Amino acid sequence: MQREIDIETWKRKKIFDFYKEFEDPFFNLTANIEVGPIRAFCKDKQYSFFLACLYLSTKAANEIEEFRLRLIDNKVICYDEIHPKSTILRANETFGFAHFEMAGDFATFHEIGKKHITDFKESEVFNLHPERLNCIYYTTVPWVSFTAIKHARSGAAFVGVPRIAFGKYFTQENKLLMPVSLEACHCLMDGFHAGQYFERLQAMFLQSEI
């Protein structure tokens, strides 16, 4: 489900009007998130840590309306729910874009997601459901504990789909940390909303279980 935001009465109208004229209205923030408790939980239960990252990140984003906004045909649309769409590495060192559906609980999401990854890797599909915008674009760079990252973008990216990247986790001061990068359109959200996302995400990763 979705609804249209009335731009004329929207509290962000002045900000929206300002940034929509920018050639590049996107901003990027990268932060290290402590992931030790959930990483241990996944290891103990033999869950995929990657799928846990997708699930928790999208769950955190769904709690913030600005992450569910898209600019479509000069209209600001708010989706009721968004889903993860992620790069999946194949055996031949190429990748494709797989779409995952959120579920009410992680166990269900994991069971369906694990099979979906296996099926996707065996297929020749490059971009599953390219028409769907009620999603977040994810990528994982497990080889680098990056401090910043830049994404490739086309003109179509102006719809404002957020891009989130997970990096290689590392140990620092007895904590397991993982870099998480968020790229978002300033027309639809600000640093305040990015901060809300990182706060929620950190709290979720400090839980003892999902």
Protein Blocks (a to p, Z undefined) as FASTA:
>chain_A
ZZdddfklpmklmmmmmmmmpmblcdcddddddfklmmmmmmmnopafklmmmmmmmmmm
mmpmklmgcceehiacddfbdcdddddddfkopacdddddddfbfklmmmmmmmmmmmmm
mmmbfbghklbmbbcdddddfkbccfbdcddddfklmnopacddddddddeehiacdddd
ddddfklocfklmmmmmmmmmmmmmpcbZZ
